[in-house]
Amino acid sequence: MLVAASEKINAIIQGEGPQKDALPASLDHWRFCKKMGSGAFGSVYKYTRHENTSQDRNKGNRRIERTSNGRVCKVYHKNVPATVYRNELDMAQRIKHLQNENLVTVVEVQRQVPGKQDCIVMECVDSNLQRLINPHLPLEKGLLAKMVWGTKQLIQQTWNYCQGVELDQRLVPDYSRQILNGLTYLHRQRIIHSDLKPENILVNTATNQLKITDYGSSQKFWPLQQSASPHSFTLLFAPPELFEPENQLSSFWVWGLSTLTGVSGGMASYKADIFAAGCIFFMMRTKKYVEILGLNHSKEPVILHEVKQKPDGLRKKITTELAAHGIQQNPNPALDEVILISLSYKPEHRPSAEALSKQLEQELFQGDSQRH
């Protein structure tokens, strides 16, 4: 009876995983740990390694062997048409063949296999940048169940989750460098991420390594293109050029509390990723969003007047915000300059990710040399 009750409690806490025979071979020697979340198109599950997996080790993805947090499997719902998530599977297949320390490792992409569900298997990383920037997140159902049923240890785990791990400002320059390193590699592969935001930056809190993830909105960018096809973006990280008259938006919608509103219909380019990265750097410094948008009488997003009225309006606004949040107590002029130039109003004024990465690395190296 106690065993049955324990299993029921674990099911409440962890959720139920998909059928084992519906999963790809890369999870054969891994056991279900918990359900991490669910959305309109699919659910995400965490798996941990079995005790005796020498057989699996011999199969060999050495990059995965170095990660101790397990694997995650994003499984698409059976009732969702494959055309809805086709781009994400296509991009995951491309990412699988890429190797960069700041991109999440894709282990396997399973699609259109008889008797199995379409899914993506990736390495698991224990946190994301959104949690570090704003750690006071609402309780998840699983964690609430832990508090209801829980022991003192489980309650303490829930409390730790709610408190989060505050982002150490000393790490912000290196975090920014890692994001730029990942973007540089993506752009060299002619891939535009198109939905860069803190939730899509995974953080290994033990090693402080960052990894860019979630390529559902990513696009392949061909050399002769001036911009990529219209696609989706997250409103709070979308660059101002998407709201110019020549880039009329076809729609916008609510994604959820942490993401707020998404938009589609604008024309993406590498420069859109640079602006989104600048927004993330700004958030790490101030714990605030970059505010460039308001709503008109029709409740449509428009660029704020004070941002658009002068060519340097956005730069002045960002400079004021940085100064207003006590950044002078932890000065980092090199990073602040990278933030300012990344958030340039005109896309042609934003440098490439590679140029920004080199600029930041040079300043950081010089700063370290002067301190020593």
C-alpha positions in Angstrom: 0.0 0.0 0.0 2.8 2.4 0.9 4.6 1.5 -2.3 1.5 2.2 -4.4 0.9 5.5 -2.5 4.5 6.5 -3.2 4.2 5.8 -6.9 1.0 7.8 -7.1 2.7 10.8 -5.3 5.7 10.5 -7.7 3.3 10.5 -10.7 1.7 13.7 -9.3 5.1 15.3 -8.8 6.8 14.2 -12.0 3.9 13.8 -14.4 3.6 10.9 -16.8 6.1 10.2 -19.7 5.3 9.1 -23.2 5.2 5.4 -24.1 8.7 4.0 -24.2 8.1 2.3 -27.6 7.2 5.6 -29.1 10.6 7.1 -28.3 13.8 7.1 -30.3 16.8 4.7 -29.7 18.9 7.5 -28.1 16.7 7.1 -25.0 16.9 3.3 -24.8 19.2 3.3 -21.8 17.7 6.4 -20.1 14.9 6.4 -17.6 12.0 8.9 -17.4 12.5 11.5 -14.7 9.8 14.1 -15.0 7.5 16.2 -17.3 9.1 19.6 -17.6 6.3 21.4 -19.4 3.7 21.3 -22.1 2.5 23.7 -24.9 0.1 23.9 -27.8 2.3 21.7 -30.0 4.0 19.3 -27.7 5.4 18.4 -24.3 9.0 18.3 -22.9 10.2 15.4 -20.7 13.5 14.9 -18.8 15.4 11.6 -18.8 18.3 10.5 -16.6 21.0 7.9 -17.3 20.6 4.4 -15.9 23.2 3.2 -13.5 24.8 0.6 -15.9 25.1 2.1 -19.3 28.5 1.1 -20.6 26.7 -0.3 -23.7 25.2 3.2 -24.4 28.5 4.9 -23.7 30.1 2.8 -26.4 27.6 4.1 -28.9 29.2 7.4 -28.3 28.2 11.0 -28.3 31.1 12.2 -26.3 29.7 15.7 -26.0 26.7 14.3 -24.1 29.0 12.3 -21.8 30.4 15.5 -20.5 26.9 16.7 -19.4 25.6 15.4 -16.1 22.0 16.8 -16.3 20.5 14.1 -18.5 18.5 14.5 -21.7 15.3 16.2 -22.7 12.8 15.0 -25.3 10.4 17.3 -26.9 7.5 15.2 -28.1 4.9 16.7 -30.5 1.2 16.0 -29.9 -0.3 13.4 -32.2 -3.2 15.7 -33.2 -0.9 18.5 -34.3 -0.3 18.6 -38.1 3.4 17.9 -39.0 3.4 21.1 -41.1 3.1 23.2 -37.9 6.4 22.1 -36.5 8.2 21.1 -39.7 10.6 24.0 -39.6 11.6 23.2 -36.0 12.5 19.6 -37.0 14.4 20.8 -40.1 16.4 23.3 -38.1 17.1 20.7 -35.3 18.4 18.4 -37.9 20.8 21.1 -39.1 21.9 21.9 -35.5 22.5 18.2 -34.8 25.5 18.3 -37.3 26.9 21.5 -35.8 29.4 21.7 -32.9 29.7 24.8 -30.8 30.1 25.1 -27.0 27.3 27.7 -26.9 24.7 25.9 -28.9 22.5 23.2 -27.3 23.5 19.7 -28.5 20.8 17.9 -30.5 21.2 14.2 -30.0 18.5 12.8 -32.3 15.6 14.0 -34.5 12.8 11.5 -35.0 10.2 12.2 -37.7 7.7 10.1 -39.6 8.7 6.8 -38.1 5.8 4.3 -38.1 4.5 3.6 -34.7 6.5 6.4 -33.1 6.0 10.1 -32.3 7.9 12.9 -33.9 10.3 14.3 -31.3 13.7 16.0 -30.7 16.2 14.7 -28.1 18.6 17.2 -26.7 21.0 17.5 -23.8 19.4 18.8 -20.6 20.8 22.0 -19.0 19.6 22.8 -15.5 18.4 26.4 -15.8 17.9 29.3 -18.2 18.8 33.0 -18.2 15.2 34.1 -17.5 15.3 32.4 -14.1 18.6 34.0 -13.2 17.5 37.5 -14.3 14.0 37.2 -12.7 14.1 34.2 -10.3 10.8 34.8 -8.6 8.7 32.6 -10.9 5.3 31.2 -10.0 5.1 27.7 -8.6 4.9 24.9 -11.1 2.2 22.2 -10.6 4.8 19.6 -9.7 6.4 21.9 -7.2 3.1 22.8 -5.7 2.4 19.0 -5.3 5.7 18.7 -3.5 4.7 21.3 -1.0 1.3 19.6 -0.4 2.7 16.1 0.1 6.2 17.1 1.0 8.7 16.6 3.6 10.9 19.5 5.0 13.5 18.7 2.3 10.9 19.0 -0.5 9.5 22.3 0.9 13.1 23.6 1.0 13.6 22.6 -2.6 10.4 24.5 -3.6 11.6 27.5 -1.6 15.0 27.5 -3.3 13.3 27.3 -6.7 11.1 30.3 -5.9 14.0 32.3 -4.7 16.1 31.3 -7.7 19.8 31.9 -8.1 20.5 35.6 -8.4 22.6 36.6 -11.5 26.0 37.6 -10.4 26.8 40.9 -12.2 30.5 39.8 -12.5 29.4 37.1 -14.8 27.4 39.3 -17.2 30.3 40.2 -19.5 31.2 36.6 -20.0 27.6 35.5 -20.4 27.3 38.2 -23.1 30.5 37.0 -24.8 29.1 33.4 -24.9 25.8 34.5 -26.4 27.7 36.4 -29.1 30.0 33.4 -29.7 26.9 31.2 -30.3 25.3 33.8 -32.6 28.6 34.2 -34.5 28.6 30.5 -35.2 24.9 30.4 -36.2 25.3 33.3 -38.6 28.4 31.8 -40.2 26.1 28.8 -40.9 23.6 31.3 -42.5 21.1 30.7 -39.7 19.0 33.5 -38.2 17.7 32.4 -34.8 14.7 34.9 -34.9 13.5 34.3 -31.3 16.5 35.0 -29.1 15.3 35.7 -25.5 16.4 34.8 -21.9 14.1 31.7 -21.9 16.0 30.4 -24.9 19.4 30.8 -23.3 20.2 27.7 -21.2 22.6 28.1 -18.3 24.6 25.4 -16.6 24.8 26.9 -13.1 27.7 24.6 -12.1 30.0 25.7 -14.9 28.4 29.0 -16.0 28.2 27.8 -19.6 25.5 29.2 -21.8 23.8 27.4 -24.7 21.3 28.8 -27.2 18.3 26.7 -27.8 14.8 26.6 -29.4 15.1 26.9 -33.2 11.4 26.7 -34.0 11.4 30.2 -35.5 14.9 30.0 -37.0 15.5 30.6 -40.7 18.1 29.7 -43.3 19.5 32.9 -44.8 20.9 32.7 -48.3 23.8 34.9 -49.4 21.9 37.0 -52.0 18.9 37.7 -49.7 18.5 41.2 -48.2 16.3 39.8 -45.5 14.7 36.5 -44.6 11.1 35.5 -45.0 8.4 36.9 -42.7 8.3 34.9 -39.5 7.6 35.1 -35.8 9.3 37.1 -33.1 8.8 37.8 -29.4 7.5 41.4 -29.2 9.7 42.4 -26.3 12.8 41.5 -28.2 11.7 42.5 -31.7 13.8 45.3 -33.4 12.2 48.6 -34.4 12.5 48.0 -38.1 9.7 45.4 -37.9 7.3 48.3 -37.0 8.2 50.6 -39.8 5.4 51.2 -42.4 7.3 49.1 -45.1 7.2 46.1 -42.7 3.6 46.0 -41.8 2.8 43.3 -39.3 0.2 40.8 -40.3 -0.6 39.6 -36.8 0.3 39.6 -33.2 -0.8 37.3 -30.3 -0.3 36.4 -26.7 2.2 33.6 -26.0 2.0 33.6 -22.2 3.1 35.5 -19.1 6.8 35.0 -19.4 7.0 35.7 -23.1 4.2 38.2 -23.3 3.3 39.1 -26.9 4.7 37.7 -30.1 4.5 39.2 -33.6 4.8 38.0 -37.1 4.9 39.5 -40.6 8.1 41.5 -40.3 11.3 40.8 -42.4 14.1 39.2 -40.4 17.8 39.6 -40.9 21.0 38.9 -38.9 20.6 42.4 -37.4 17.3 41.3 -35.7 19.3 38.8 -33.7 21.8 41.4 -32.7 19.1 43.7 -31.4 17.5 40.8 -29.4 21.0 40.0 -28.0 21.3 43.7 -26.9 18.0 43.5 -25.2 19.2 40.4 -23.3 22.5 42.1 -22.3 20.4 45.1 -21.1 18.2 42.9 -19.0 21.1 41.2 -17.4 22.4 44.6 -16.4 19.1 46.2 -15.2 16.5 43.4 -14.8 14.3 45.4 -17.1 13.0 45.1 -20.6 14.1 47.5 -23.3 11.0 49.7 -23.8 10.7 50.9 -27.4 7.0 50.1 -28.0 3.6 51.4 -26.9 0.1 50.8 -28.1 -1.9 53.0 -30.5 -5.6 53.7 -30.3 -6.3 50.4 -32.1 -4.2 48.5 -29.5 -1.5 47.8 -32.1 2.2 48.0 -31.2 3.9 51.2 -32.3 7.4 52.7 -31.6 7.4 55.2 -28.8 7.6 58.8 -29.8 10.7 59.6 -27.7 12.5 56.7 -29.4 11.6 57.6 -32.9 11.7 61.4 -32.8 15.5 61.7 -33.0 18.1 59.4 -34.6 19.9 59.0 -31.3 16.7 58.8 -29.2 17.0 55.1 -28.4 20.7 55.5 -27.4 19.8 58.3 -25.0 17.0 56.3 -23.6 19.2 53.2 -23.0 22.0 55.4 -21.5 19.6 57.0 -19.1 18.2 53.6 -18.1 21.7 52.1 -17.4 22.6 55.1 -15.3 19.3 55.1 -13.4 19.7 51.5 -12.1 22.8 52.0 -10.1 25.1 50.5 -12.8 27.7 53.0 -11.7 28.2 50.8 -8.6 29.4 48.0 -10.8 30.8 49.9 -13.9 31.5 48.1 -17.1 31.9 50.7 -19.9 33.0 48.1 -22.4 29.8 46.0 -22.0 27.6 49.1 -21.9 29.0 50.2 -25.2 28.3 46.8 -26.7 24.7 47.1 -25.4 24.3 50.6 -26.9 25.6 49.7 -30.3 23.6 46.4 -30.4 20.5 48.4 -29.7 21.1 50.9 -32.5 17.8 52.1 -34.0 19.0 51.6 -37.6 19.9 47.9 -38.4 22.9 49.0 -40.6 24.5 50.6 -37.5 24.5 47.3 -35.6 27.8 45.4 -36.0 28.0 41.6 -36.7 28.0 39.2 -33.8 31.6 38.4 -34.6 32.7 42.0 -34.5 30.9 42.6 -31.2 32.4 39.4 -29.7 35.9 40.5 -30.6 35.3 44.0 -29.2 34.0 42.6 -25.9 36.8 39.9 -25.6 39.4 42.6 -26.3 38.0 44.9 -23.6 37.6 42.0 -21.1 41.2 40.8 -21.8 42.6 44.3 -21.3 40.5 44.8 -18.2 41.8 41.5 -16.7 45.4 42.5 -17.5 45.1 45.9 -15.8 43.6 44.3 -12.7 46.5 41.8 -12.5 
